[in-house]
Amino acid sequence: MLKLLLLVLCCGNANSWLAPNRSNEFEVTEEGYSRWLKQMGDYKHSSLFQEAKNKLKPCKTIKVDKTGSGKFRTLQKAINSLPVINNCRVVIFVSAGIYREKVDIPAYMAYITLEGAGADKTIIEWDDTADRADANGHPLGTYGSATFSVNSPYFIAKGITFRNMAPLPPSGALGKQAVALRISADMAAFYRCKFIGAQDTLYDHIGRHYFKKCYIAGSVDFIFGNGLSLYEDCHLHAITNSFGALTAQKRESLLQETGFSFVNCKVTGSGALYLGRAWGTFSTVVFAYTYMDKIITPTGWTVFYGQYKCSGPGANYGKRVSWSRELTQQEAKPFISVDFINGHEWLVNL
């Protein structure tokens, strides 16, 4: 029988849902927390995102094959061949093979679909880290370390692996963030894709995103950013030998409508894993109907935590942090469907 796991991560401030106690420390208030939760569940009334105008009927197809049987041998050359402003759906078929290249899709090239031969067959890889120098001798930074960068809206990827080959860094190492994919645009969808890396694997930067039946592996903050994203039927796998963190969500204001929701997922791997760290003041993460292996640390979160009918050995909430909460199914409802990302507007018939 399916069980519901619901986790909300946030930090807040004294004027929203925290109040000072007798020791002049802050603690959660029931009234403040209920008020915050209602605000968080009101995404469907969002006015901060543009109206969806997706285009799904292809106007052009391109084949990429590293052996030379396609029009292009590299993915970046195929992308560079598109018009300066692309206004129709272009499908790029990427044949099986390992494509060792750093790929960037500029903001003006919307409506691109990448279709691989399967995530185990079509692999795009590079090995940059944040401390590596760019052409001008400056550090790339986390943003620039990505193997694959998407800056244009309405992007779709199917059956492809995005991999950063940088080795697993020692605990506490500086400048070793190594992003496999950075999505910095609105209304992007990923189906049966894999994201492989160590520290900072998937940069879910900004915009509304949908991940379906994807595999995401990493060590520290391996899903991070300030996107409004739904992860459905995904496998999240930790590779750390010490302590790691699965998410680092960066919502910094009540005016932002962002957060990560994981539905029908599973969490496995090695080491001791926190479910998340608060990167922003109002960091928000939800897990529902999710299996958790024994690698989850008993405290679960570094800040706020709520749980309802968990499953798996890592879901035992007996030793969770003292400020953990159980949420009702009604409270969880806004977070566990495509309405969370306004998906009924732009995910139709994908």
C-alpha positions as CSV (number, residue, x, y, z in Angstrom):
1,M,0.0,0.0,0.0
2,L,1.3,3.5,-0.9
3,K,2.3,5.6,2.0
4,L,2.6,9.4,2.1
5,L,5.8,11.1,3.1
6,L,5.5,14.8,3.3
7,L,8.6,16.9,4.2
8,V,8.7,20.7,4.2
9,L,12.0,22.5,4.6
10,C,12.1,26.2,5.5
11,C,13.7,28.7,7.8
12,G,11.4,31.7,8.1
13,N,11.8,34.8,10.2
14,A,10.4,36.2,13.4
15,N,7.7,38.2,11.6
16,S,6.3,35.2,9.7
17,W,6.1,31.9,11.7
18,L,8.8,32.1,14.3
19,A,8.5,33.6,17.8
20,P,11.2,34.2,20.5
21,N,11.0,31.9,23.5
22,R,12.2,32.6,27.0
23,S,15.8,32.1,26.1
24,N,15.4,34.6,23.3
25,E,15.7,31.8,20.8
26,F,13.3,31.3,18.0
27,E,10.7,28.5,17.9
28,V,7.9,27.5,15.6
29,T,4.4,28.8,16.4
30,E,1.4,26.8,15.3
31,E,-0.5,29.9,14.0
32,G,2.5,31.2,12.1
33,Y,3.3,27.8,10.6
34,S,-0.3,27.3,9.4
35,R,-0.2,30.8,7.8
36,W,3.1,29.9,6.1
37,L,1.8,26.6,4.8
38,K,-1.3,28.2,3.3
39,Q,0.9,30.6,1.4
40,M,3.1,27.8,0.2
41,G,0.1,25.9,-1.1
42,D,-1.2,28.7,-3.2
43,Y,1.1,28.2,-6.3
44,K,-1.9,27.7,-8.6
45,H,-2.7,31.4,-8.3
46,S,0.8,32.4,-9.4
47,S,1.2,35.6,-11.3
48,L,5.0,35.6,-11.2
49,F,5.5,33.3,-14.2
50,Q,4.7,34.1,-17.9
51,E,1.7,32.5,-19.6
52,A,2.6,29.2,-21.2
53,K,2.7,29.1,-25.0
54,N,4.3,25.8,-25.7
55,K,4.8,24.5,-29.3
56,L,5.0,20.8,-29.6
57,K,4.6,20.1,-33.4
58,P,8.1,19.8,-34.9
59,C,9.0,22.1,-37.7
60,K,12.5,20.7,-38.1
61,T,14.4,17.5,-37.2
62,I,18.2,17.1,-37.0
63,K,20.3,14.0,-36.4
64,V,23.5,14.1,-34.4
65,D,25.8,11.0,-34.7
66,K,29.4,11.0,-33.5
67,T,30.3,8.4,-36.2
68,G,29.3,10.8,-39.0
69,S,26.0,9.2,-40.1
70,G,24.1,12.3,-39.0
71,K,24.2,15.9,-40.2
72,F,26.4,16.8,-37.2
73,R,29.0,15.0,-35.1
74,T,28.5,17.1,-32.1
75,L,25.5,18.4,-30.3
76,Q,26.8,22.0,-29.9
77,K,27.3,22.3,-33.7
78,A,23.7,21.2,-34.2
79,I,22.5,23.8,-31.8
80,N,24.6,26.5,-33.4
81,S,23.0,25.7,-36.7
82,L,19.6,26.9,-35.5
83,P,18.3,30.5,-36.3
84,V,19.4,33.3,-34.0
85,I,15.8,33.4,-32.7
86,N,14.1,30.0,-32.9
87,N,10.3,30.2,-32.7
88,C,9.3,26.6,-33.6
89,R,9.9,23.2,-32.1
90,V,13.2,21.6,-33.3
91,V,13.8,17.9,-32.5
92,I,17.4,16.9,-32.3
93,F,17.9,13.1,-32.4
94,V,21.2,12.1,-30.7
95,S,22.4,8.7,-31.6
96,A,24.0,6.3,-29.1
97,G,27.5,7.1,-28.0
98,I,29.5,9.1,-25.5
99,Y,29.6,12.8,-26.5
100,R,32.5,14.5,-24.7
101,E,31.6,18.1,-25.0
102,K,30.4,21.1,-23.0
103,V,27.1,22.2,-24.3
104,D,25.3,25.6,-23.9
105,I,21.8,26.4,-25.3
106,P,21.4,30.2,-25.4
107,A,18.3,32.0,-24.1
108,Y,16.9,32.9,-27.6
109,M,16.8,29.3,-28.9
110,A,13.4,28.2,-27.4
111,Y,11.4,25.0,-28.2
112,I,14.3,22.5,-28.5
113,T,13.8,18.8,-27.9
114,L,16.7,16.4,-27.4
115,E,15.9,12.8,-27.9
116,G,18.5,10.2,-27.2
117,A,18.7,6.5,-27.8
118,G,18.2,5.8,-24.1
119,A,19.9,7.2,-21.0
120,D,22.3,4.2,-20.9
121,K,23.2,4.7,-24.6
122,T,23.4,8.4,-25.2
123,I,25.7,10.2,-22.8
124,I,27.0,13.8,-22.7
125,E,29.9,14.3,-20.4
126,W,32.5,16.9,-19.3
127,D,34.6,17.4,-16.1
128,D,34.7,21.1,-15.2
129,T,34.7,22.2,-11.5
130,A,34.0,25.6,-10.0
131,D,37.6,26.3,-9.3
132,R,38.7,25.6,-12.9
133,A,39.8,28.7,-14.9
134,D,37.8,30.0,-17.9
135,A,39.4,31.4,-21.1
136,N,40.1,34.7,-19.2
137,G,41.7,33.0,-16.3
138,H,38.8,33.5,-13.9
139,P,37.2,30.6,-11.9
140,L,34.2,29.1,-13.7
141,G,32.2,29.1,-10.5
142,T,29.3,26.6,-9.8
143,Y,27.2,28.2,-12.6
144,G,29.9,27.8,-15.2
145,S,30.9,24.3,-14.2
146,A,27.9,22.7,-15.9
147,T,28.5,20.0,-18.6
148,F,25.1,21.0,-20.1
149,S,23.5,24.4,-19.7
150,V,19.9,25.3,-20.8
151,N,19.0,29.0,-20.9
152,S,16.0,28.8,-23.2
153,P,12.3,28.1,-22.4
154,Y,10.2,25.1,-23.4
155,F,13.2,22.7,-23.4
156,I,12.6,18.9,-23.5
157,A,15.1,16.1,-23.0
158,K,14.3,12.3,-23.4
159,G,16.5,9.3,-22.8
160,I,19.9,11.1,-22.3
161,T,22.5,11.0,-19.6
162,F,24.1,14.3,-18.5
163,R,27.3,13.6,-16.6
164,N,30.0,15.5,-14.9
165,M,33.1,13.3,-14.6
166,A,34.9,15.3,-11.9
167,P,35.9,12.9,-9.1
168,L,34.1,12.8,-5.8
169,P,35.8,15.5,-3.7
170,P,36.9,15.0,-0.1
171,S,34.5,16.3,2.6
172,G,34.8,20.1,3.0
173,A,36.8,20.6,-0.2
174,L,36.4,24.1,-1.7
175,G,35.7,24.9,-5.3
176,K,34.8,21.3,-6.3
177,Q,31.2,21.9,-7.3
178,A,30.7,20.1,-10.5
179,V,27.3,20.5,-12.2
180,A,26.1,17.9,-14.7
181,L,23.1,20.0,-15.9
182,R,22.0,23.5,-15.2
183,I,18.5,24.5,-16.1
184,S,18.1,28.3,-16.0
185,A,14.8,28.7,-18.0
186,D,11.1,28.3,-17.6
187,M,8.9,25.3,-18.6
188,A,11.5,22.5,-19.1
189,A,10.7,18.8,-19.0
190,F,13.0,15.8,-18.6
191,Y,11.9,12.2,-19.2
192,R,13.9,9.0,-18.4
193,C,17.1,11.0,-18.2
194,K,20.1,10.5,-15.9
195,F,22.1,13.2,-14.1
196,I,25.4,11.9,-12.8
197,G,27.9,13.8,-10.7
198,A,29.1,14.3,-7.1
199,Q,28.9,17.7,-5.5
200,D,26.1,19.9,-7.0
201,T,25.0,17.5,-9.7
202,L,21.7,19.1,-10.9
203,Y,21.4,22.9,-10.7
204,D,17.6,23.4,-10.7
205,H,18.3,27.1,-11.1
206,I,15.2,29.1,-12.0
207,G,11.8,28.4,-13.7
208,R,9.2,25.7,-13.7
209,H,10.5,22.2,-14.4
210,Y,9.2,18.6,-14.6
211,F,11.3,15.5,-14.1
212,K,9.7,12.1,-14.9
213,K,11.3,8.7,-14.2
214,C,14.8,10.3,-13.9
215,Y,17.9,9.0,-12.1
216,I,19.9,11.6,-10.1
217,A,23.2,10.7,-8.4
218,G,25.5,12.8,-6.2
219,S,27.0,13.5,-2.8
220,V,26.4,17.0,-1.4
221,D,23.5,19.3,-2.4
222,F,23.0,17.2,-5.6
223,I,19.7,18.8,-6.4
224,F,19.9,22.5,-5.7
225,G,18.7,25.9,-6.9
226,N,15.6,28.1,-6.8
227,G,13.3,26.4,-9.3
228,L,9.7,25.5,-9.0
229,S,10.0,21.8,-9.9
230,L,8.1,18.5,-9.7
231,Y,10.1,15.3,-9.6
232,E,7.9,12.3,-10.3
233,D,8.8,8.6,-10.1
234,C,12.5,9.5,-9.8
235,H,15.4,7.6,-8.2
236,L,17.7,9.7,-6.1
237,H,21.0,8.0,-5.2
238,A,23.7,9.2,-2.8
239,I,27.3,8.3,-3.4
240,T,29.0,9.9,-0.4
241,N,31.1,7.9,2.0
242,S,30.6,10.4,4.8
243,F,27.8,13.0,5.3
244,G,25.9,14.4,2.4
245,A,22.7,16.4,1.6
246,L,20.2,15.6,-1.1
247,T,18.6,19.1,-1.6
248,A,19.5,22.7,-1.1
249,Q,16.6,24.9,-2.2
250,K,17.1,28.6,-2.4
251,R,13.7,30.3,-1.9
252,E,14.7,33.5,-0.1
253,S,11.4,35.4,0.1
254,L,7.6,34.9,0.6
255,L,7.3,36.8,-2.7
256,Q,9.1,34.0,-4.6
257,E,7.0,31.0,-5.6
258,T,9.6,28.3,-5.7
259,G,10.2,24.8,-4.2
260,F,11.0,21.2,-5.0
261,S,8.3,18.5,-4.8
262,F,9.2,14.8,-5.0
263,V,6.3,12.4,-5.6
264,N,6.5,8.5,-5.8
265,C,10.3,8.7,-5.7
266,K,12.9,6.6,-3.9
267,V,16.1,7.5,-2.1
268,T,19.0,5.1,-1.9
269,G,22.8,5.1,-1.7
270,S,25.7,5.2,0.7
271,G,26.9,7.4,3.6
272,A,24.7,9.4,5.9
273,L,22.3,11.7,4.0
274,Y,20.4,14.7,5.1
275,L,17.2,15.2,3.1
276,G,18.0,18.8,2.7
277,R,19.8,22.0,3.8
278,A,18.2,25.5,3.8
279,W,20.0,27.5,1.2
280,G,17.5,30.3,1.3
281,T,15.5,31.8,4.2
282,F,12.2,30.1,3.0
283,S,13.7,27.0,1.5
284,T,10.9,24.6,0.5
285,V,11.0,20.9,-0.2
286,V,8.2,18.3,-0.2
287,F,8.4,14.5,-0.4
288,A,5.2,12.4,-1.0
289,Y,4.7,8.7,-1.5
290,T,8.5,8.3,-1.3
291,Y,10.6,5.3,-0.1
292,M,13.7,6.1,1.9
293,D,16.5,3.7,2.6
294,K,18.4,3.5,5.9
295,I,21.0,6.1,4.8
296,I,18.8,9.0,5.9
297,T,20.1,10.6,9.1
298,P,17.7,10.4,12.0
299,T,17.3,14.1,12.3
300,G,16.3,14.3,8.6
301,W,16.7,18.0,8.0
302,T,19.0,20.8,9.1
303,V,15.9,23.0,9.8
304,F,12.1,22.5,9.6
305,Y,10.7,19.0,9.0
306,G,7.2,17.5,8.7
307,Q,6.2,13.9,7.9
308,Y,3.1,11.9,7.3
309,K,3.0,8.1,7.0
310,C,6.5,7.4,5.8
311,S,7.9,4.2,4.4
312,G,11.3,2.5,4.4
313,P,14.0,2.2,7.1
314,G,15.2,5.8,6.6
315,A,11.7,7.1,7.2
316,N,11.6,6.4,10.9
317,Y,10.8,9.7,12.5
318,G,11.4,8.7,16.1
319,K,14.6,10.8,16.3
320,R,13.7,13.6,14.0
321,V,14.5,17.2,15.0
322,S,12.3,18.6,17.8
323,W,10.6,21.1,15.4
324,S,9.3,18.4,13.0
325,R,5.6,18.3,12.1
326,E,3.1,16.0,10.7
327,L,1.1,17.5,7.8
328,T,-2.4,16.5,6.9
329,Q,-3.3,15.1,3.4
330,Q,-5.2,18.3,2.7
331,E,-2.1,20.3,3.5
332,A,0.0,18.1,1.2
333,K,-2.4,18.2,-1.7
334,P,-1.2,21.4,-3.5
335,F,2.4,20.0,-3.7
336,I,1.8,16.5,-5.2
337,S,0.4,17.1,-8.7
338,V,1.5,19.0,-11.9
339,D,-0.6,21.9,-10.6
340,F,2.4,22.6,-8.4
341,I,4.2,23.8,-11.5
342,N,1.2,25.0,-13.4
343,G,1.9,21.9,-15.6
344,H,-1.7,21.7,-17.0
345,E,-0.7,24.8,-19.0
346,W,2.5,23.5,-20.7
347,L,2.9,19.8,-20.1
348,V,-0.1,18.8,-22.3
349,N,0.6,15.9,-24.8
350,L,4.4,15.9,-24.1
